[in-house]
Every structure is written in C-alpha cells, then in structure tokens.
Amino acid sequence: MRAVAASVVFLLFLFFGAHPAEADDLRTPSPAAKATCDCARFESALTEARARFASRQEGVAMPLTPVMHNHYRACVDAAFGRADCLAACPDVPEPARNRARVLLAEAGFKDASIGAAELRARLTVVLAAMTRCLEIEPEHHACQLWHASSRGILARGSWNPLNLRLPLQLMSEFQSARGGAAPGRDHQDGAATRGEVSMLLKVPRLAGGNPTTGLQLIKEARTAPAFGCRLANGLILAEALGRTGDLPAARSELKAIVDGGLPACGSDRYENALALEEAARCLAHLDIAPDTDPGWDEDCRRP
C-alpha cells in the first residue's frame, strides 16, 4: 500500500511541473521574508504580479544555464509572495481574491531548485488557498486542478488506509477540472488531462481504469491545437506508448521531442526546457536498452 502512495505522489511531481528538489544541481535558496503588497491597488498589483511571473520565461534557451535558472527562480518567488499577500487582502471580494489564489498555485508548483521542506511549505499554502477558492466557487476548474495536485503531493509522509481512496478522488477531481473540455484543451495546455492519464498509467486499478484507456485519452488530446506547446504532453504520450507495450513508438515520440527542440508557442518555455532534458534522458536509456522500460517513474526523469 505504501508503494501506491508513492506512485500517486510521484506522478503528480511529473505532470504538474514539480521535480524532486534533491536532484536539481542549480539550487538557490528561497527568500525568507514574506512579501508585502498594496491591497488598495489590488487589480493593478495582481496584474504586475502576473507579469512578473510571466517574465520567468525571458531569455530561456538550450542548454539551460545558472543565469537563466536564477532569473526564473527570482520571478517565480516574487510572484508567489505577492500572490500570497494579495489573496489575503481583507477588503477585496473573495472571487477577485481567487484570481490571486490561482496565481499563488501556479507559482507554488514551480519547484525547480527549492528544497523539499520549502516545497511542502508552499504546497500547504496552496492547498489551503485552493480549499478556500472552492468554498467560494465550487466549480472553479483551475482551483480543482491545483487542489487535487497539492493534495496528492502532500499525502506523502502521512500514509493511512484511507489513502486507498485517494486515486479515485483525485481522478474525479481532475475530470471535473477539465470542465467538459475535450482532452488536451483544458487549463494549462491539458494539465487536468495529463493528471487523468498519469493516474491511469501508474495506479490504473485504484484509479478505476487501465493504461490502454490512458493511451487513448492522451492520443485524443494530441488533436488539441496547443498539444505541442507543452512538452509534458509528449512525454506522457511516450510513457503511455511504452507502458502499453510499444517501446519503439515511445522511442519515436521521445526522439521527435528532442529533435523538435523548444517550441515557439506556449507560456512555459523554462518548463519545456526541463521536459526536453527529461526526454533526452529517457531516449538515451532506450537507445542503450531498446526493449527495456527506461524507468518512467524515476530513472530517466531525474538528472
């Protein structure tokens, strides 16, 4: 049963932008001071925080360098702090504060180089914010997505028999987070779809499905116009092909990702650079042992 919990946690790391912090060799500390904000300027302050978050992508190219990483980390940390402050503005209507909470969640999941303790602290803040968001707007799809994601990761280290229900609960929330959108056309270029597929690949029995269903789902997502803008989509397609017995097709998908380089589209250039590095590692494993699982859960995912 503990293996089930570990699988659920790791799949969330893979498909929502989080990577095991101890594997990152570009580590920088997170700021200890809590950010301040001007609640009287809520709308403009939130716009500025979003712009700061978006600027994390500036100057990103392959190969990644410490300079690029430090710029990325500074932008993410600033956005997280400001969003946390804005979400707590007491005189701002709750629906408006939910927009700050979504930014808080988006920044909270950008964990490249922060330590495990800091990541857990941030995701605890994210889970509380998403819980509040859903109290105000129960059908808020972005909040459903980040609620399920943070809940799954924070389940690590608190194993109990009730966690056997967790995969089905997360699966249900990912499905709801799609909001009726076709696979791959949901929030963040298909993040909820990736969540569904990863559940079906890694804990299929407990998620109420099977890997073949996951493969069908991600193949359907491939028709979405923005599918190629987020390389995590191609990575999970390759994994689905591999886990359903077609390692040659998985290798072809990984090679296409590597050969294609960084996409010109999408708002996640740094995240795509990390995914490109992952694809190259997985491809290298398959080049050495083409008939062997390259280590979808861990080996080819970590530097």
N, C-alpha and C positions, 0 to 999 in steps of 0.2 A: 504493500500500500504506500510505503514511503516513496517507492520508485514512481508511482503515479503522481504524487505531489510534485516531485522533482521535475517530471516531464511537463506538467502543466506550467510550472514556473518558467522552465527554460524556453518553451515555445513562445511565451509572451515576451521574453527577452529578445527572441529572434525577430519577431514580426512587428514590434512597436518601437523600434529604434534603440532599444537598450542592448548593451553588450556587457558581458561580465567585466566589471571595472578592473579587476586584478590583472586582466590580460592586456590592458592598454599601457603602452610604453611612452605615452605623451602626457602623463598625468600632471595635472595642475591642481592646486588647492581651490576650494570654493570659498567665496567671501563669507566671513563670519558675521559681519554686520547686517542687520535687517534693513532692507531698502525703505526709503520714505517716498511718499507721493503726495500730490495735491488733490484731495478729493473734490475741491471746488472746481477743478478743471478736469473732471473725470473723463469726459469724452475725448478731449484733446490729449490727455495723459495716456489713455488707453491706445489711441492712435499712434502716439510716439513709442509706446512700449512694443506695439506690434511691428512698427518699422524697425526698431532696434532688433527684434527677434529675426525679422526677415533679412537683416543685413549680415547675419551669420554666414550667408552663402557667398558673400563677396570675395572674389579672388581665389575661389576654390578650383584647383586643377589637380591632375595626377602627375606625379605622386604627391600625396599629402605631405606637408612639411609642418614642423613645430610652429612656425609663424601662422600658418592657416589655422592650425588647431587652436592656438591661443586666442586668435580673433574670434573663432567660433565659440569657444568656451566663454569669453567675456560677454558676447552678445546674448548667449543663452542665459547665463547667470543674471545679467541685468534685467532681461525680460521676465524671468521667473520671479525675481524680487519685487519688481514693480507690479506685476500682476497679482502677486500675493497681497501686496498693500492695497491695491485698488479693489480687490474682491472683498476687502474688509471695510470699505467706506460706509459708514453707518447711515448716511442720509441719501444714499443713492438707491434707487429702486432695485429690488432683487433681480428682475430679469436683465437689467443692464449689468449688474454685478456678475451674472452668469457668463457674460461675454469675457469678462476678466478671468473668470474661473477656467474657461476653456483655454485661454492663452496660458494660464498657470499650468494646466495639464500638458499642453503641447510642449512647453519648455521643460517641465518636470521629467519628461521621458527622454530628453536628450542627455544621456548619461555619459557620453564619451569622456573618459578620464577622471570622473569623480569616483570617490571611494564607495564601497558597499554601504557603509554606515550613512554617508550623506545621501546616497540614492534612496535608501529606505526611509530616511527622514523626509525627503522630498515627496516620495510617493505616499507617505502617511498624510502629508498636507494635501496632496492631490485627491486621495480617496475621500477625505473629509469635505473638500470643496465639491467633488462630484456628487457626493451624497446630498449635500445641500442644494446643488443645482437641480437634482432630480426631485427633491421635495418641492421645489418651486415650479419646475417644468418636467413632469414625469416622462414625457415623450421626447425630451431633448436628445437627439441622436448622438451628437458629439459627446455629451456627458455620459450617455450609456456606454459608449465605446471606452472612454477613459476610466469609467467606474469599473467595468469588467477587467480592464487591463491592470489597473493598480491593485484591485482586489486579488487577482490571481498571483501577482508577484509577491504581495505582502503575506500571502498564505505560507510562504516558505518560513520554516522555523517554528511554525505553530500547528504542526500536524495533529489532527484528531479525526476520529471516524467520520464525522460529518463532512470532511473534505472529499469523501467519495461522491458527494452530490455536486461538488464544485464544477467539474467539467460540464455537466448538463446545464447548470445555472449560467456559466459563462457562455456556453453555446447559445442559449436562449437570448442572452443579453447582446451578444454580437449580432445575432439575426435581427433583433429589434433595432439595433443601432444602424443597420442598413436602411431602415425606414421604407422598405418596399422597393428600394432601388435595385436595379439589376446587378448581378455580381460584378465587382470591379468599378462600379460607378458611384460608390458611396464615399464617405468622408475620407480625406487624405489619400486619394487615388486608390481606394479599395482596402483601407485598413481593417474594417469590420469583416470584409470578405476574407482577407488573409487570416484573421482570427479564427473564423469558421473552418477554413481549410486546414490550418495548423492543428486544430483540435481533432479533426477527422484523421489526420496523418499520424499524430503522436499518441493520442488516447482514444482511438476510434470506438472501442466498446463502451467506455464510460461517457463518451460524447453522443452516443446514440446513432452511430453511423459506421462508415468504413472508409479506408483510404481511396478506394475507387470512386466513391462519391466525392471525396475531396478533390481528386484529379478532375472529375467532370466539372466541378464548381470553378476551379481555377482556369480550366480551359474556356469555360464560358466567359469568365472575367477578361480573358485575353482579347475579346472583341471590344472592350471599352476603349475609347479614344486615348485615354491617359494611361493605359496599362504600362506602356514602355517608359513613362516618365518617372516611375518609381521602381528601381531595380529590385527591390524586395519582392515585387510581384514575380519577376522572372526567376528569382532564387527559389521561391516556394513552388513554382511550376516545375523547376528542375527536380526539387525534392520529391514532389508528388509523382513524377515520372519514375524516379529511382525507387521510391518505396512501393510502387505497384509493379516493379519488375522490369522496367525498361531503362536500364542504365545507359545504353547507347544514346537514347533520346535525351536523357538527363545530361549527358556529357555535351551533346549538341547544343542544348539550351544554355549551358554554362559557357560554352565557347562563344556563342552568339553574344552573350552579355559582355564577356571580356573583349571580344573583337569590336563591339559597338562603342566601348568607352563611355564617358559621361554623357547622358542625354542632354540635349539643349533645352528640353522642356521641363516643367515641374519646378516646385519650390523647395526641393530637398537635395540640393547639389552635394552638400557635405555628406549627408546620409547616403546618397548614391555612391559617393566615393568609397565609403566604408563597405557598402554592399559589393562594389566592384572588386575590392580586395578580397572579400569573402568568396566571391565567385571564382577568382583566380586560385585561391587555396583549394577549394573543392575540386576544381578542374585538375589541378596538379595531382591530387590524390587519385582521381580516376585515370589520369594518364599513367600513373605508376601501377595501379591495380584496377583495370577496367571492369572487372567482374565482381568487385567488392564494394560494399557500402562505404562511401568515403568518410562517413562519420557525420551524418546530417545533424545529429543532436549536439555535437561538440567539436570533434577533431578538426574538421575543415572550416568551422565557424570562427575559431579563435586564432589569433596571430601566433 
